Amino acid sequence: MALDVSIVTASNDEACLEMNLMASPMIKNGSVPVDVERNAPSATIAYNHGLDVTSSGIIIFAHQDVYFPRGWERKLELYLRQLKKVAPNWAVLACCGIDLAGEFVGDVWSTSLGRRIGAPVKKPQPVQSVDELFVILRRSAGLRWDEGLPNFHLYGTDIVQMALAADRGAFVVNLPVVHNDKFHDKLGNDFTESFRWMQRKWASKLPIQTTVGRITRWGIAMRRAKWAAYRSLEERRGWSKNPGTPPHQYAVECGLEDPSCGCGCCPTSSMTQAFI
């Protein structure tokens, strides 16, 4: 299967972009091209422009602080073959999200949480929303990002709901990455604006569970999520690790890359295995 994949990213921090996404082996070796959309007013505007200027059949919309471990693209190819057989109408893939029962599924290293969260999934898991750290779209599904959604929040949930409304599949598969993200102290007014927009658009489908909280008609669950984030602020600050650390070190620490592989990219020093 020929690799027909490209990446689109929205970036406002060149140093972060170069240290993380652009350091991914499949990008450094030229296997996967990257379109960088700089200083866009919203994720959806940036990503639609990326759709228009790329031509690959599979497009990965990734945060600038995501690192794809060595060999990740080969695992993606295997899942694409599998999905062609078991879910030929699929439209959206991600590495973590919320399943149809409202539970978190997937596997990812999060620097802001200081650990690898979730667990590997054995087979593609249908979902109602996905985390936005990266979202894979199948071009032939014909979906576009809704530019009415403001800011940089909840677009993963929105695109999944659009896929489901079009009778297309949305899945989490076992494609873990390093999300070398900074500490998140609170959900701001920009998040509230995105949340209220989603309430209006998907009023007939509520409640919808997201990785941040539940979207409901009155927003009580989200207010509780904001309060819980405030109360846990100092505890979560203690979990957070340094996002200035090269992400391949975290990839080795949590078992996503082998330090003895001889690739020249992985650290040679032994590191403590993170919890799973």
Disulfide bonds with the S-S distance in Angstrom:
none
